[in-house]
Amino acid sequence: MDGPFEVIVIGGGHAGAEAAWAAARMGVPTALVSFQREAIGRMSCNPAIGGIGKGQIVREIDALGGLMGVATDEAGIQFRVLNRRKGPAVWAPRAQCDRALYARAVRERLERTANLAILEGSVDELIVESGSPHRIRGVRLSDGRELRCTAVIVTTGTFLRALMHCGEQQTAGGRIGEPAANGLSDCLARLGLELGRLKTGTPPRVHRDSVDYARLAVQPGDDPPAPFSFLTDGIDQRQVSCWITYTHPATHELIRRNLHRAPMYSGQIRSRGPRYCPSIEDKVVRFADKERHQVFLEPEGYDSERIYCNGISTSLPPDVQDAMVHAIAGLERATIVQWGYAVEYDFVPPHQITATLETKGVSGLFLAGQINGTSGYEEAAGQGIVAGLNAARRVQGREPVTLGRDGSYIGVMIDDLVTKGVDEPYRMFTSRAEYRLLLRSDNADERLTPLGWEVGLVDEARWARFGRKRAIADAFGAYLSSRRSGDGALAAELCDPDREPMDHPRVREWLRDVASTVDDGNGDAEHAGVVREAVIAAVHQAKYAGYVRRQERQIDRFRRLESQRIPPGFEFASVPHLRYEAREKLAAVAPRSIGQALRISGISPADVTIILIHLERQRRQRTEMHRGLDAVG
Ligand SMILES: Cc1cc2nc3c(=O)[nH]c(=O)nc-3n(C[C@H](O)[C@H](O)[C@H](O)COP(=O)(O)OP(=O)(O)OC[C@H]3O[C@@H](n4cnc5c(N)ncnc54)[C@H](O)[C@@H]3O)c2cc1C
């Protein structure tokens, strides 16, 4: 495709890939502009996808018709379901991937997508028509090229005015060996967007042949590995193990002695990093009484020489990193092939976007991913798909789509971003969702595939497969409830983390009995994948039926609050008796509903009551005015 384009996506990371994929699949001429084609889909840190809270997001992206789940299934070298010992509502799939295979899986899918052009280049400026609000018209590249369009999605990750730190050494760049994006940061600021600054970091990598594996505990993956995508029937590629080791009091002592050389402690880095994902220097200071910290040694791929040392993210200088690594069991003679480092970058505090991820100040300008203050591939990808589909709908002249807190983790994340803002990089946890029994990884397709189909993201094949799964799940659910007193016990047995549900004799017996109704005649591996997903979904639904009903009642109450709309442009400053601080916060976020106003941190139920009284008074005044006009007329 040579253009003209309607949607331009800047950045080919995880947000950008999903955004471009979504917009193009919806039939809108789209360009993805990124520094290097080769770096599309690249994982900056550990090549691992999923985990607690994040795995559910990947299932949701997949259910909507996105890329991340299928790419992970193609590139995964170790799959594990985390939280197995807890209830299935919080089971979370995670996969260690082959870094190169993952990026290739993403890039090749994008290259084969109709309506999508991939262009190499650096976007330095946005072309904007001034007005109220301003309107996006295109982008300008550093080589002078200009591309016109109706919507732009900025997904520049950790690259805006990025500065990397490794000890005292500072280098401009968003990721090792890649440049920073300075022009775009300046341009966003000129457009009136407020910018903030955050930090993240990565650990050293060691050469795989230099590790003493005999001293390590092995961590195998699940057997059989469970795929991420609702489209995948099984993982056929070879699976590998990871290893576990620990830091030593000597490691901690060494770090303590060198804290004055750590950019986080010397004052060289001033911005906030993720509290929940601390560097090893932070761990040693904050958890001073701990004698050791776990370190996972994770291969970066089948052919890669690199082992990722998960748990010792650091920006200490190389000589300290060297000594620190060698003080860890199994790494005494390790060769370090990449030093750990930290990166500081600009982000756009997300009170400046709406739940469609469009900026409030520039019509047609969308932001997704790390630029909105999040951290993580999955969080970025989840926003990417929402921004892509909304940019495409704007071009198509259709109503925007937003995801609610009651229907997805992606909805929870976006609502948190736009109502609460961020003061440290935001990552997903299951505890952020109030309806986690409903937002399970097994039912992501029930929650989102119909929406994906309606907007044109889900294709015929996925839709047909979803229909088959739903029919089988209904049939198995009916079987479970027909067993009356026995169903709860059987459901509990089928949730046993140590047992593959499909091997349970009752499931096998049921499948034999009803084969004629659920078998589509193929009897092949594809069918096996659908049946497995369906059985698991039905079992989890049965297990939580009572709680689910209770949560659905809570959701009804929640929806009533959400349906009490606050009109656009509502002047919070003119509401009598509203606290000054509340006025400021409400004006900054501009909530669209009473429910959203209630979730803004620092806004109390009393503030909301005052707004409700004011809205009611305004409504009465309008009604009386209309009556008066009618009487005059
Ligand atoms: C050192 C480091 C450590 C990290 N550690 C962790 C961690 O421990 N845990 C975690 O969850 N996450 C971590 N991350 C964050 C994770 O990499 C990001 O959350 C995720 O990649 C964000 O995805 P994104 O799509 O928003 O941006 P990115 O993946 O950063 O992609 C941005 C893309 O935009 C392109 N680009 C940027 N500017 C321009 C421009 N002007 N013109 C054209 N192209 C442009 C870049 O080339 C890149 O392809 C780390 C990141 C880094 C760099």
The ligand as an SDF file (V2000), in Angstrom:
LIG
                    3D

 53 58  0  0  0  0  0  0  0  0999 V2000
   15.0410   -1.1820   29.7130 C   0  0  0  0  0  0  0  0  0  0  0  0
   13.6050   -1.5620   29.7970 C   0  0  0  0  0  0  0  0  0  0  0  0
   13.1630   -2.3480   30.8340 C   0  0  0  0  0  0  0  0  0  0  0  0
   11.8430   -2.7120   30.9370 C   0  0  0  0  0  0  0  0  0  0  0  0
   11.4530   -3.4980   31.9530 N   0  0  0  0  0  0  0  0  0  0  0  0
   10.1770   -3.8910   32.0580 C   0  0  0  0  0  0  0  0  0  0  0  0
    9.7590   -4.7400   33.0930 C   0  0  0  0  0  0  0  0  0  0  0  0
   10.5440   -5.1480   33.9260 O   0  0  0  0  0  0  0  0  0  0  0  0
    8.4680   -5.1040   33.1660 N   0  0  0  0  0  0  0  0  0  0  0  0
    7.5690   -4.6510   32.2590 C   0  0  0  0  0  0  0  0  0  0  0  0
    6.4130   -4.9990   32.3630 O   0  0  0  0  0  0  0  0  0  0  0  0
    7.9420   -3.8410   31.2730 N   0  0  0  0  0  0  0  0  0  0  0  0
    9.2170   -3.4580   31.1620 C   0  0  0  0  0  0  0  0  0  0  0  0
    9.6070   -2.6360   30.1690 N   0  0  0  0  0  0  0  0  0  0  0  0
    8.5790   -2.0080   29.4430 C   0  0  0  0  0  0  0  0  0  0  0  0
    8.0990   -2.7010   28.2100 C   0  0  0  0  0  0  0  0  0  0  0  0
    9.1450   -2.8670   27.3390 O   0  0  0  0  0  0  0  0  0  0  0  0
    7.0660   -1.7640   27.7010 C   0  0  0  0  0  0  0  0  0  0  0  0
    6.0300   -1.6510   28.6440 O   0  0  0  0  0  0  0  0  0  0  0  0
    6.4270   -2.1280   26.4080 C   0  0  0  0  0  0  0  0  0  0  0  0
    7.3640   -2.5030   25.4710 O   0  0  0  0  0  0  0  0  0  0  0  0
    5.6460   -0.9200   25.9580 C   0  0  0  0  0  0  0  0  0  0  0  0
    5.1150   -1.1410   24.7070 O   0  0  0  0  0  0  0  0  0  0  0  0
    4.8500    0.0790   23.7400 P   0  0  0  0  0  0  0  0  0  0  0  0
    4.2210   -0.5020   22.5500 O   0  0  0  0  0  0  0  0  0  0  0  0
    4.1310    1.1400   24.4690 O   0  0  0  0  0  0  0  0  0  0  0  0
    6.2860    0.6580   23.3870 O   0  0  0  0  0  0  0  0  0  0  0  0
    7.6460   -0.0220   22.9160 P   0  0  0  0  0  0  0  0  0  0  0  0
    7.5900   -1.4870   23.0000 O   0  0  0  0  0  0  0  0  0  0  0  0
    8.7020    0.6980   23.6520 O   0  0  0  0  0  0  0  0  0  0  0  0
    7.6840    0.3560   21.3760 O   0  0  0  0  0  0  0  0  0  0  0  0
    7.8250    1.6750   20.9360 C   0  0  0  0  0  0  0  0  0  0  0  0
    8.1020    1.6570   19.4430 C   0  0  0  0  0  0  0  0  0  0  0  0
    8.0020    2.9620   18.9360 O   0  0  0  0  0  0  0  0  0  0  0  0
    9.0850    3.2110   18.0340 C   0  0  0  0  0  0  0  0  0  0  0  0
    9.2770    4.6580   18.0330 N   0  0  0  0  0  0  0  0  0  0  0  0
    9.4660    5.4550   19.1050 C   0  0  0  0  0  0  0  0  0  0  0  0
    9.5030    6.7370   18.7450 N   0  0  0  0  0  0  0  0  0  0  0  0
    9.3230    6.7840   17.4080 C   0  0  0  0  0  0  0  0  0  0  0  0
    9.2280    7.8210   16.4450 C   0  0  0  0  0  0  0  0  0  0  0  0
    9.3390    9.1100   16.7920 N   0  0  0  0  0  0  0  0  0  0  0  0
    9.0490    7.5080   15.1500 N   0  0  0  0  0  0  0  0  0  0  0  0
    8.9200    6.1980   14.7660 C   0  0  0  0  0  0  0  0  0  0  0  0
    8.9910    5.1760   15.6400 N   0  0  0  0  0  0  0  0  0  0  0  0
    9.1690    5.4580   16.9450 C   0  0  0  0  0  0  0  0  0  0  0  0
   10.2280    2.3860   18.5990 C   0  0  0  0  0  0  0  0  0  0  0  0
   11.1680    2.1060   17.6120 O   0  0  0  0  0  0  0  0  0  0  0  0
    9.4800    1.1420   19.0830 C   0  0  0  0  0  0  0  0  0  0  0  0
    9.3430    0.2240   18.0230 O   0  0  0  0  0  0  0  0  0  0  0  0
   10.9360   -2.2610   30.0050 C   0  0  0  0  0  0  0  0  0  0  0  0
   11.3690   -1.4510   28.9520 C   0  0  0  0  0  0  0  0  0  0  0  0
   12.6960   -1.1100   28.8480 C   0  0  0  0  0  0  0  0  0  0  0  0
   13.1550   -0.2510   27.7180 C   0  0  0  0  0  0  0  0  0  0  0  0
  1  2  1  0
  2  3  1  0
  2 52  2  0
  3  4  2  0
  4  5  1  0
  4 50  1  0
  5  6  2  0
  6  7  1  0
  6 13  1  0
  7  8  2  0
  7  9  1  0
  9 10  1  0
 10 11  2  0
 10 12  1  0
 12 13  2  0
 13 14  1  0
 14 15  1  0
 14 50  1  0
 15 16  1  0
 16 17  1  0
 16 18  1  0
 18 19  1  0
 18 20  1  0
 20 21  1  0
 20 22  1  0
 22 23  1  0
 23 24  1  0
 24 25  2  0
 24 26  1  0
 24 27  1  0
 27 28  1  0
 28 29  2  0
 28 30  1  0
 28 31  1  0
 31 32  1  0
 32 33  1  0
 33 34  1  0
 33 48  1  0
 34 35  1  0
 35 36  1  0
 35 46  1  0
 36 37  1  0
 36 45  1  0
 37 38  2  0
 38 39  1  0
 39 40  1  0
 39 45  2  0
 40 41  1  0
 40 42  2  0
 42 43  1  0
 43 44  2  0
 44 45  1  0
 46 47  1  0
 46 48  1  0
 48 49  1  0
 50 51  2  0
 51 52  1  0
 52 53  1  0
M  END
$$$$
